[in-house]
């Protein structure tokens, strides 16, 4: 692989790693401190977190579509600056409203724009090797999930939760801004959308606009499957301490199980990249939900054994790893890359809405004493139904509305 290609992949890796600071698995480690310092209940924090996440969803279509019009250097630096500012806001938050503002920023910059920027760039600037590029750059997600929970736990224990957010903001400015600029300079890729030669869809036809996508019947069939994984992962990870208590798992055991999650996510992401390039994202996408459907039943019953915890997290990791690679490739295959930023920001908004609804819903259910088994059964049934719906939608004829 050439040096410019490696630099572009490094740019994607850095941004997917940066997204970890706004992802639920990391924010959840600060939840006990939030509850104590701001006198919040689990349901109250769930509502606050849902509000921050929904607010970020409102801004994501506008902010995410700018990547189709603004130079990638300027866009990516803006994302990092937003992350740094928001982490600093959390570090000095003195009441729940300021906490809400900080959470809004890290969710928009992390879960929303960092991953959006990385994956849009990989899908746009690669054709036949799109799947592998998405998989390799997506290793940043797994690196963050493997390294940051332990690092954050140590930082919270030694520095306190406020200073930990201050460190995150400082790292964003000192490490990520210069690294991203250097990697883009070395990539040699034309990064100004206004002067970029946009390829047509994989079948040679014109790309679809965001409005065309919303009128495509296939999109409505795919949508539930695309949103179910982030919905359940967000809820399960945010309230992982409650799940650990119900299952009799110690917190160190659950933290160590994240290694299984990260390892299987890496393996599944890389494998999915090769499968996408060999077959197509259309054929692979419905299969991405099945590992999660197989892992959720492990939460049923009362066993507290360590292997169950590892298998459960491993199954979730496979679904997340496959989805992270396959979904961006699917949108490029179906709808082209000219408006890929706008289409991905639409999907990002819908995903954010789903991840906002999840903590609110699960927080209310847990506060009311709903059995964990009932929640798990809902996850199993919806996941299977989503996979079946996506399979049927992707076998249907092309949508009635062709992009123009």
N, C-alpha and C positions, 0 to 999 in steps of 0.2 A: 504494500500500500504506500502511495506517495506521501511526501511530507505535507502538502496542502490538504490532502484528504484526511490525514491523521489530525491535523490542526482543526479542521471543521468538526470532526468527531469529538475532539477534546473540548471544543466550545459547547457542543451539545451535552457532553458529560458534565461539565462544570455547572451548567444551568439546571440540569436535572438533579444534581446534588444540592444545589442551592434551594431548590423547591422544597427540600425536606424541612426547612425551618418554618414553613407554613403548613405542613401536613399534619393531620390529626395525630399520627403516632407519636410525634414529638411534642405537640401542644398538650397531649394528654398527660405527659409527665409533670406538667406544671399545674394540672387541675387541682390536686390537693392543696397547693399553696394558694391558688385563686379562691377556693372555697373558704379557706381559713381567713385570709387577709381581707376578703371583701364580704364575708358573712353570707355566702351564697349556698343554696341547696343544689343537689345534683340537677333537679329539674330547672331551677333558676339559671344555673350556668348553661344548661342545655339550650334554654331559650336565648340567652345572651350569645352563645356561640352560633346558634342558628341565625340570629339577627345579623351578626357580623358576616357570616357566610353568604346569606341572601343579599346583603348590601354589596358584597364584592361581585355577586352574579349580575347585579344591575349594571355595573361598570364594565364588566368583562367584554360584552359584544363590541362596545365602542373602543375600548383600549386594545383588545385583541385584534380587531380588524386593521388597526394602524400598521401592523407589520406588513400589510400588503402595499403600503404607501411610503413608509419611513425607512431610512437606511437602518440596517440591522445593528450597526454599531450604536447609533443613537438610541434605538429602541431597547437594546439589551442593557445598556448603562442605566437608562431610566428605570428599568425593572429592578436592578440591583439597588439603586438609590431609594426606591420605594421600600424595599425590604429593610434597608438599614434604618431609615427613618421610623418605620413601624416598630422594629425591634427596640429602638430607643424610646418610643412612646410607651411600650409595655414596661420597660425598665423603670420609668418614672410614674407609672399610672397611680393616681391617688384616690380614684373612685371608680365604680363600675362603668361609668360612661367613658372615661379615658381608656379603661381596659377594653371596652367595646371598640373604640377607635383603633387601638393597636392591633386587636385581633382582626379587624377588617383589613388593615393594611397587610399583615403577614399572610392572610388567606388569599388576598388578591395577588400579591407579589409571588407567593410560594405556590400554593395549589393551582392558582390561575395562570399567571403570566410567565413564570419561569419555565414551567413544563411546556406551556403553549409555545413559547419562543423556540425552545430546543427542538421539539418534535415537528413544528412547522418548517423550520430550517432543514431538518434532515429529510423530511418527505418532499420538500420542494426542490432541493438541490441534488437529489438522487433519483434515478429512474429504475433500471433493472436491479440495482442493489439497494433499493429503498428499505426492504425488510431488514437486511443486515445492518444498515446504517442506523435505523431506528432502534434495533436491539442493542447495538454497541453503545450508542449514546445513552440509552436507557439504563445502562449499568450504574449511572449516577444515582438513580433511585435506590437501587439495591445497596450501593455503598453507603448512602445516607442511613438507610434502615439498619444496616449492620453495625455501623460505627457510632452514630449519633445518640441512640438511646442510652448507652453506657456512658458516653462522654457527658451528656446532659445530666444524667443522674449524679455523676461525680461532681459536676460543676454546681448543681443545685445544693448538694450536700456540703460543699466546701465554701462556695462563694455566696450562696443564696440565690433565689430565683430572679431577683431584680438584676443583680450583677451578671447573671448568666445571659439574660437578654441583651445587656449592654455589650458583652463580649461578642454575641452574634452580630449585632449591628456593626461593631468595629471590624470584624472579619469580612463582612460584606464589602465594606469600603476599601480595606487595605489589601485583601487577597483577591476578591472576585473581579472588581472593576479593571485593574491592570491586566489580569489574566485573560479576561474575555477580549479586551482590545488587542492584546498580543496575538491570541489565537486567530482572531478574524483577520488580522493583518497578514499572518503567515498562510492563511488558507488560500488566498489568491482568488476567492470566489467573488463574483459580482454581487454585492449585497444591497444594491439600490433597486427596489422593485420597479421604479419608474423607468429604469434603463435596462432591465433584465429581459432576456428573451424567454418568454414563458412557453414551455412545451404544452402540447395539447394533451387530452386524456390518453390513457394507455391504448384505447381503441382508435385513436386518431380524431375523435370528434372534439368539439369545443367544450371548454370547461363550463360547469354549472355555476350560477350565482347562488347566493344564500336564499333568495326568494324561490328559485327553481327547486332547491333542495327541499324546502318546506312543503312544496306541492307534490313531491315524489311519494307515491304510496309505499314504496319499499322502505323509505326512511322511517315512516311511522311503525312499520313492522320491526325494524332493527332497533329503534330507540329504547324500548324497555330493556333489552339485553345489554345495550351499551351503558345503561345507568344503574343496573342492579348491583354490579360488583362494587362500584364506589359507594353506593348507598349502604350496603351491608358492612363493607370493610370499615367505613367511617364510624358507624354505630358500634360495631364490635370492638374496635380499637379504642374509641373514646371512653367506653365503659368496661375496659378490660379488667380493671381492678374488681369490679362487681362480679364479672364472670369468674375471675380467679377465686374469689371468695366462695361463690356458689359451687365451684368444682373442687374446692379444697386444694388449689394450686398456690404455692408460695409466689410472691412477687419476683424473687430471683429466678424461679423456674420459668415464669412467664416471660421475663426479660431475656433469658437465655434462649427461649423458644423462638425469639425474633431472629436468631441466627439461622434456624431452619427455614423460616419465612424468607429471609434475604437470599439464602443459598438456592432455594427452589425458584425464587423469582428470577434470579440471574440465569439459571439453567433453562427455565421455560422461555424467557425472553429471547435468549440466543437461539434456542431451537425453533421458536416461532418465526424468527427472522429468516432462517433458511427455508422453512416451510412456505412462508409467504412468497419468497422469490421463486421457489420451485413450483408451487401450485397456484395459489392466489389467496388474498385476504378474504375474498368472498367465501371460499371453501373452509377456511380455518376458523373464521369468526364464531360461528355457533358453538364450536367446541370449547371456547375459552371459559364458559361458565360451568362446565361439568366438574372440574376439580373442586370448585367451591361447594357445589351441590353434594359431592362425596365427602367433603371435610366437615360440613356442618353437623351431620348426625353424630359425630364424635362428641359433641357437647351434650347429647342426650344421655341420661343415666347419671350415675353418681361416682364413677371411677375418678380417682385423683392421680392416676399414674402419670409419670413423666412422659412415656412414649405417646400417650394420647395427646398431650399438649403439643409435642413436636409434630405429630402427624396432622393435627388440626391446623397449626400454623403453616406447615408445608403445603397443605392443600390450598389454603388461601394464597400462598405465594405463587403457586403455579397459575392460578386464574389471573392474578394481578399481572404477573410477568408476561403471560401470553397477550392479555388485553392491551398492555402498554405498547406492545409492538404492532399488534394486528389492527387496532382501531385507527390510528393515523394512516396506515397504509390503505385501509378500507375506504376512507373518505377520498384519498387521492385516486384510487382505482375507480370508484363509482362516479366521482364528480370533478376530477382534474385538479390542477394545482394553482391555477390563476387566481382563484378566490379562496385558496385553502386557508389563509389566515382568518377570513370572515367565517368560513364554515366551521373551522376548529374552535373559534371563539364562541360560536353558537352552541356547539357541543359542550364547550367548557362551561358556559352559563347553565345549561341544563344539568350538567354534572354537579355544579356547585349547588343548584337548587336541591338536587337529590341528597347531597351530603349535608345540606342545612336541615332538611326534613328529618333525616335519620337521627341525629342526636336529640332533637326535640321530641320525636315520637318515642324513642327508646328511653329517654330520661323520664318522660311522663309514665310510661309503662312500669319502669323500675320503681319509681316513687310510689306507685299504686300497688306494688307487690305482685305484679304479673309474673307467673313462673317463667324461668328461663327456657324451659322446654317449649312453651307456646311460641316464644319469639323465634326459637330455632326452627320450629316447623314452618313458620311463615317464610323464613329465609329459604328453606329447602324447596318448598312448593313454588315460590315465585321465581327462583333461579331456574328450575326445570322448565317452567312455562315460558320464561324469557328465551331460553335456548331453542325451544321448539318454534317459537314465533319468529325468531331471527332466521332459522333454517328455512321456514316456509317463505319468508319475505325475499330472501336472496335467491330462491329458486324461481320466483315469479318473473314474468316478462319485465322489460325495462319500463321505468315510470312513464306516464303519459306525457310528461313535460320534459322536453329536451332542453338542455342548457343553451343559452343564446348569448 
